[in-house]
Amino acid sequence: MATKIRLKRMGQKKSPFYRLVVADTRSPRDGRFVEELGYYNPTVNPAIIEVNREKAEYWLSTGVQMSETVKGIFYRAGVLEKPTTK
């Protein structure tokens, strides 16, 4: 089963928040998922990011791919370190 860490949209119309989930790549965006890793609320200032580091590091160690948005959220949350440029 190919899995990916991606966002699941929740909330009302024009007031979204997102859950970070590990899901099968074939399942729909807001469909079934394997595990929830945290949440992201971009509507408040500053944006709220809550990530369970242990679960995220476990899934990353198994080789799970991330969406580009999740990669940026993980950088801001401190789960991933930014690559150094020379």
Chimera marker file (.cmm) of the C-alpha trace (Angstrom):
<marker_set name="trace">
<marker id="1" x="0.000" y="0.000" z="0.000" r="1" g="1" b="0" radius="0.5"/>
<marker id="2" x="1.510" y="3.325" z="-1.081" r="1" g="1" b="0" radius="0.5"/>
<marker id="3" x="0.944" y="5.948" z="1.599" r="1" g="1" b="0" radius="0.5"/>
<marker id="4" x="1.377" y="9.692" z="1.740" r="1" g="1" b="0" radius="0.5"/>
<marker id="5" x="1.207" y="12.399" z="4.403" r="1" g="1" b="0" radius="0.5"/>
<marker id="6" x="-1.275" y="15.012" z="3.255" r="1" g="1" b="0" radius="0.5"/>
<marker id="7" x="-3.964" y="17.442" z="4.399" r="1" g="1" b="0" radius="0.5"/>
<marker id="8" x="-7.600" y="16.567" z="5.084" r="1" g="1" b="0" radius="0.5"/>
<marker id="9" x="-9.900" y="19.596" z="4.852" r="1" g="1" b="0" radius="0.5"/>
<marker id="10" x="-12.310" y="20.171" z="7.729" r="1" g="1" b="0" radius="0.5"/>
<marker id="11" x="-14.429" y="23.100" z="8.896" r="1" g="1" b="0" radius="0.5"/>
<marker id="12" x="-17.176" y="25.234" z="7.452" r="1" g="1" b="0" radius="0.5"/>
<marker id="13" x="-17.360" y="26.986" z="4.142" r="1" g="1" b="0" radius="0.5"/>
<marker id="14" x="-14.789" y="29.851" z="3.999" r="1" g="1" b="0" radius="0.5"/>
<marker id="15" x="-13.440" y="28.798" z="7.406" r="1" g="1" b="0" radius="0.5"/>
<marker id="16" x="-11.206" y="25.791" z="6.742" r="1" g="1" b="0" radius="0.5"/>
<marker id="17" x="-8.773" y="24.002" z="8.980" r="1" g="1" b="0" radius="0.5"/>
<marker id="18" x="-6.814" y="20.935" z="8.074" r="1" g="1" b="0" radius="0.5"/>
<marker id="19" x="-5.770" y="17.681" z="9.679" r="1" g="1" b="0" radius="0.5"/>
<marker id="20" x="-2.417" y="16.147" z="8.817" r="1" g="1" b="0" radius="0.5"/>
<marker id="21" x="-3.110" y="12.504" z="8.008" r="1" g="1" b="0" radius="0.5"/>
<marker id="22" x="-1.336" y="9.467" z="6.644" r="1" g="1" b="0" radius="0.5"/>
<marker id="23" x="-3.530" y="8.122" z="3.847" r="1" g="1" b="0" radius="0.5"/>
<marker id="24" x="-3.424" y="5.679" z="0.986" r="1" g="1" b="0" radius="0.5"/>
<marker id="25" x="-2.625" y="7.537" z="-2.224" r="1" g="1" b="0" radius="0.5"/>
<marker id="26" x="-5.709" y="6.074" z="-3.898" r="1" g="1" b="0" radius="0.5"/>
<marker id="27" x="-8.191" y="7.327" z="-1.276" r="1" g="1" b="0" radius="0.5"/>
<marker id="28" x="-9.984" y="10.688" z="-1.789" r="1" g="1" b="0" radius="0.5"/>
<marker id="29" x="-8.758" y="13.894" z="-0.133" r="1" g="1" b="0" radius="0.5"/>
<marker id="30" x="-11.296" y="13.831" z="2.709" r="1" g="1" b="0" radius="0.5"/>
<marker id="31" x="-11.756" y="10.061" z="2.713" r="1" g="1" b="0" radius="0.5"/>
<marker id="32" x="-10.366" y="7.233" z="4.746" r="1" g="1" b="0" radius="0.5"/>
<marker id="33" x="-6.957" y="7.586" z="6.387" r="1" g="1" b="0" radius="0.5"/>
<marker id="34" x="-4.522" y="5.411" z="8.338" r="1" g="1" b="0" radius="0.5"/>
<marker id="35" x="-3.489" y="7.770" z="11.151" r="1" g="1" b="0" radius="0.5"/>
<marker id="36" x="-3.859" y="11.404" z="12.177" r="1" g="1" b="0" radius="0.5"/>
<marker id="37" x="-0.632" y="13.281" z="12.925" r="1" g="1" b="0" radius="0.5"/>
<marker id="38" x="-1.900" y="16.742" z="13.893" r="1" g="1" b="0" radius="0.5"/>
<marker id="39" x="-3.734" y="19.782" z="12.614" r="1" g="1" b="0" radius="0.5"/>
<marker id="40" x="-3.130" y="23.100" z="10.865" r="1" g="1" b="0" radius="0.5"/>
<marker id="41" x="-5.344" y="26.191" z="11.123" r="1" g="1" b="0" radius="0.5"/>
<marker id="42" x="-4.305" y="28.912" z="8.632" r="1" g="1" b="0" radius="0.5"/>
<marker id="43" x="-7.295" y="31.203" z="9.282" r="1" g="1" b="0" radius="0.5"/>
<marker id="44" x="-5.937" y="32.710" z="12.513" r="1" g="1" b="0" radius="0.5"/>
<marker id="45" x="-2.948" y="35.022" z="12.778" r="1" g="1" b="0" radius="0.5"/>
<marker id="46" x="-0.400" y="33.487" z="13.441" r="1" g="1" b="0" radius="0.5"/>
<marker id="47" x="-1.361" y="30.119" z="11.977" r="1" g="1" b="0" radius="0.5"/>
<marker id="48" x="-1.741" y="27.273" z="14.478" r="1" g="1" b="0" radius="0.5"/>
<marker id="49" x="0.343" y="24.178" z="13.767" r="1" g="1" b="0" radius="0.5"/>
<marker id="50" x="0.124" y="21.167" z="16.059" r="1" g="1" b="0" radius="0.5"/>
<marker id="51" x="2.103" y="18.056" z="15.082" r="1" g="1" b="0" radius="0.5"/>
<marker id="52" x="2.776" y="14.847" z="17.007" r="1" g="1" b="0" radius="0.5"/>
<marker id="53" x="6.526" y="14.612" z="16.394" r="1" g="1" b="0" radius="0.5"/>
<marker id="54" x="6.909" y="10.971" z="17.421" r="1" g="1" b="0" radius="0.5"/>
<marker id="55" x="4.244" y="9.755" z="15.005" r="1" g="1" b="0" radius="0.5"/>
<marker id="56" x="5.548" y="12.001" z="12.207" r="1" g="1" b="0" radius="0.5"/>
<marker id="57" x="9.131" y="10.816" z="12.649" r="1" g="1" b="0" radius="0.5"/>
<marker id="58" x="7.975" y="7.202" z="12.707" r="1" g="1" b="0" radius="0.5"/>
<marker id="59" x="6.087" y="7.553" z="9.418" r="1" g="1" b="0" radius="0.5"/>
<marker id="60" x="8.948" y="9.467" z="7.798" r="1" g="1" b="0" radius="0.5"/>
<marker id="61" x="11.345" y="6.676" z="8.830" r="1" g="1" b="0" radius="0.5"/>
<marker id="62" x="9.125" y="4.137" z="7.036" r="1" g="1" b="0" radius="0.5"/>
<marker id="63" x="9.576" y="6.035" z="3.766" r="1" g="1" b="0" radius="0.5"/>
<marker id="64" x="6.216" y="7.777" z="3.459" r="1" g="1" b="0" radius="0.5"/>
<marker id="65" x="6.098" y="10.605" z="0.906" r="1" g="1" b="0" radius="0.5"/>
<marker id="66" x="4.777" y="14.082" z="1.800" r="1" g="1" b="0" radius="0.5"/>
<marker id="67" x="2.822" y="16.627" z="-0.170" r="1" g="1" b="0" radius="0.5"/>
<marker id="68" x="4.606" y="19.949" z="-0.767" r="1" g="1" b="0" radius="0.5"/>
<marker id="69" x="2.290" y="21.753" z="1.655" r="1" g="1" b="0" radius="0.5"/>
<marker id="70" x="2.936" y="19.225" z="4.417" r="1" g="1" b="0" radius="0.5"/>
<marker id="71" x="6.669" y="19.550" z="3.829" r="1" g="1" b="0" radius="0.5"/>
<marker id="72" x="6.420" y="23.314" z="4.434" r="1" g="1" b="0" radius="0.5"/>
<marker id="73" x="4.309" y="22.781" z="7.552" r="1" g="1" b="0" radius="0.5"/>
<marker id="74" x="6.850" y="20.286" z="8.913" r="1" g="1" b="0" radius="0.5"/>
<marker id="75" x="9.663" y="22.809" z="8.341" r="1" g="1" b="0" radius="0.5"/>
<marker id="76" x="7.747" y="25.482" z="10.257" r="1" g="1" b="0" radius="0.5"/>
<marker id="77" x="6.844" y="23.047" z="13.050" r="1" g="1" b="0" radius="0.5"/>
<marker id="78" x="10.458" y="21.912" z="13.393" r="1" g="1" b="0" radius="0.5"/>
<marker id="79" x="9.867" y="18.270" z="12.464" r="1" g="1" b="0" radius="0.5"/>
<marker id="80" x="12.170" y="18.616" z="9.431" r="1" g="1" b="0" radius="0.5"/>
<marker id="81" x="15.295" y="20.700" z="9.175" r="1" g="1" b="0" radius="0.5"/>
<marker id="82" x="15.768" y="23.010" z="6.225" r="1" g="1" b="0" radius="0.5"/>
<marker id="83" x="18.454" y="21.867" z="3.824" r="1" g="1" b="0" radius="0.5"/>
<marker id="84" x="21.579" y="23.975" z="4.001" r="1" g="1" b="0" radius="0.5"/>
<marker id="85" x="22.721" y="25.709" z="0.840" r="1" g="1" b="0" radius="0.5"/>
<marker id="86" x="26.347" y="26.499" z="0.142" r="1" g="1" b="0" radius="0.5"/>
<link id1="1" id2="2" r="1" g="1" b="0" radius="0.2"/>
<link id1="2" id2="3" r="1" g="1" b="0" radius="0.2"/>
<link id1="3" id2="4" r="1" g="1" b="0" radius="0.2"/>
<link id1="4" id2="5" r="1" g="1" b="0" radius="0.2"/>
<link id1="5" id2="6" r="1" g="1" b="0" radius="0.2"/>
<link id1="6" id2="7" r="1" g="1" b="0" radius="0.2"/>
<link id1="7" id2="8" r="1" g="1" b="0" radius="0.2"/>
<link id1="8" id2="9" r="1" g="1" b="0" radius="0.2"/>
<link id1="9" id2="10" r="1" g="1" b="0" radius="0.2"/>
<link id1="10" id2="11" r="1" g="1" b="0" radius="0.2"/>
<link id1="11" id2="12" r="1" g="1" b="0" radius="0.2"/>
<link id1="12" id2="13" r="1" g="1" b="0" radius="0.2"/>
<link id1="13" id2="14" r="1" g="1" b="0" radius="0.2"/>
<link id1="14" id2="15" r="1" g="1" b="0" radius="0.2"/>
<link id1="15" id2="16" r="1" g="1" b="0" radius="0.2"/>
<link id1="16" id2="17" r="1" g="1" b="0" radius="0.2"/>
<link id1="17" id2="18" r="1" g="1" b="0" radius="0.2"/>
<link id1="18" id2="19" r="1" g="1" b="0" radius="0.2"/>
<link id1="19" id2="20" r="1" g="1" b="0" radius="0.2"/>
<link id1="20" id2="21" r="1" g="1" b="0" radius="0.2"/>
<link id1="21" id2="22" r="1" g="1" b="0" radius="0.2"/>
<link id1="22" id2="23" r="1" g="1" b="0" radius="0.2"/>
<link id1="23" id2="24" r="1" g="1" b="0" radius="0.2"/>
<link id1="24" id2="25" r="1" g="1" b="0" radius="0.2"/>
<link id1="25" id2="26" r="1" g="1" b="0" radius="0.2"/>
<link id1="26" id2="27" r="1" g="1" b="0" radius="0.2"/>
<link id1="27" id2="28" r="1" g="1" b="0" radius="0.2"/>
<link id1="28" id2="29" r="1" g="1" b="0" radius="0.2"/>
<link id1="29" id2="30" r="1" g="1" b="0" radius="0.2"/>
<link id1="30" id2="31" r="1" g="1" b="0" radius="0.2"/>
<link id1="31" id2="32" r="1" g="1" b="0" radius="0.2"/>
<link id1="32" id2="33" r="1" g="1" b="0" radius="0.2"/>
<link id1="33" id2="34" r="1" g="1" b="0" radius="0.2"/>
<link id1="34" id2="35" r="1" g="1" b="0" radius="0.2"/>
<link id1="35" id2="36" r="1" g="1" b="0" radius="0.2"/>
<link id1="36" id2="37" r="1" g="1" b="0" radius="0.2"/>
<link id1="37" id2="38" r="1" g="1" b="0" radius="0.2"/>
<link id1="38" id2="39" r="1" g="1" b="0" radius="0.2"/>
<link id1="39" id2="40" r="1" g="1" b="0" radius="0.2"/>
<link id1="40" id2="41" r="1" g="1" b="0" radius="0.2"/>
<link id1="41" id2="42" r="1" g="1" b="0" radius="0.2"/>
<link id1="42" id2="43" r="1" g="1" b="0" radius="0.2"/>
<link id1="43" id2="44" r="1" g="1" b="0" radius="0.2"/>
<link id1="44" id2="45" r="1" g="1" b="0" radius="0.2"/>
<link id1="45" id2="46" r="1" g="1" b="0" radius="0.2"/>
<link id1="46" id2="47" r="1" g="1" b="0" radius="0.2"/>
<link id1="47" id2="48" r="1" g="1" b="0" radius="0.2"/>
<link id1="48" id2="49" r="1" g="1" b="0" radius="0.2"/>
<link id1="49" id2="50" r="1" g="1" b="0" radius="0.2"/>
<link id1="50" id2="51" r="1" g="1" b="0" radius="0.2"/>
<link id1="51" id2="52" r="1" g="1" b="0" radius="0.2"/>
<link id1="52" id2="53" r="1" g="1" b="0" radius="0.2"/>
<link id1="53" id2="54" r="1" g="1" b="0" radius="0.2"/>
<link id1="54" id2="55" r="1" g="1" b="0" radius="0.2"/>
<link id1="55" id2="56" r="1" g="1" b="0" radius="0.2"/>
<link id1="56" id2="57" r="1" g="1" b="0" radius="0.2"/>
<link id1="57" id2="58" r="1" g="1" b="0" radius="0.2"/>
<link id1="58" id2="59" r="1" g="1" b="0" radius="0.2"/>
<link id1="59" id2="60" r="1" g="1" b="0" radius="0.2"/>
<link id1="60" id2="61" r="1" g="1" b="0" radius="0.2"/>
<link id1="61" id2="62" r="1" g="1" b="0" radius="0.2"/>
<link id1="62" id2="63" r="1" g="1" b="0" radius="0.2"/>
<link id1="63" id2="64" r="1" g="1" b="0" radius="0.2"/>
<link id1="64" id2="65" r="1" g="1" b="0" radius="0.2"/>
<link id1="65" id2="66" r="1" g="1" b="0" radius="0.2"/>
<link id1="66" id2="67" r="1" g="1" b="0" radius="0.2"/>
<link id1="67" id2="68" r="1" g="1" b="0" radius="0.2"/>
<link id1="68" id2="69" r="1" g="1" b="0" radius="0.2"/>
<link id1="69" id2="70" r="1" g="1" b="0" radius="0.2"/>
<link id1="70" id2="71" r="1" g="1" b="0" radius="0.2"/>
<link id1="71" id2="72" r="1" g="1" b="0" radius="0.2"/>
<link id1="72" id2="73" r="1" g="1" b="0" radius="0.2"/>
<link id1="73" id2="74" r="1" g="1" b="0" radius="0.2"/>
<link id1="74" id2="75" r="1" g="1" b="0" radius="0.2"/>
<link id1="75" id2="76" r="1" g="1" b="0" radius="0.2"/>
<link id1="76" id2="77" r="1" g="1" b="0" radius="0.2"/>
<link id1="77" id2="78" r="1" g="1" b="0" radius="0.2"/>
<link id1="78" id2="79" r="1" g="1" b="0" radius="0.2"/>
<link id1="79" id2="80" r="1" g="1" b="0" radius="0.2"/>
<link id1="80" id2="81" r="1" g="1" b="0" radius="0.2"/>
<link id1="81" id2="82" r="1" g="1" b="0" radius="0.2"/>
<link id1="82" id2="83" r="1" g="1" b="0" radius="0.2"/>
<link id1="83" id2="84" r="1" g="1" b="0" radius="0.2"/>
<link id1="84" id2="85" r="1" g="1" b="0" radius="0.2"/>
<link id1="85" id2="86" r="1" g="1" b="0" radius="0.2"/>
</marker_set>
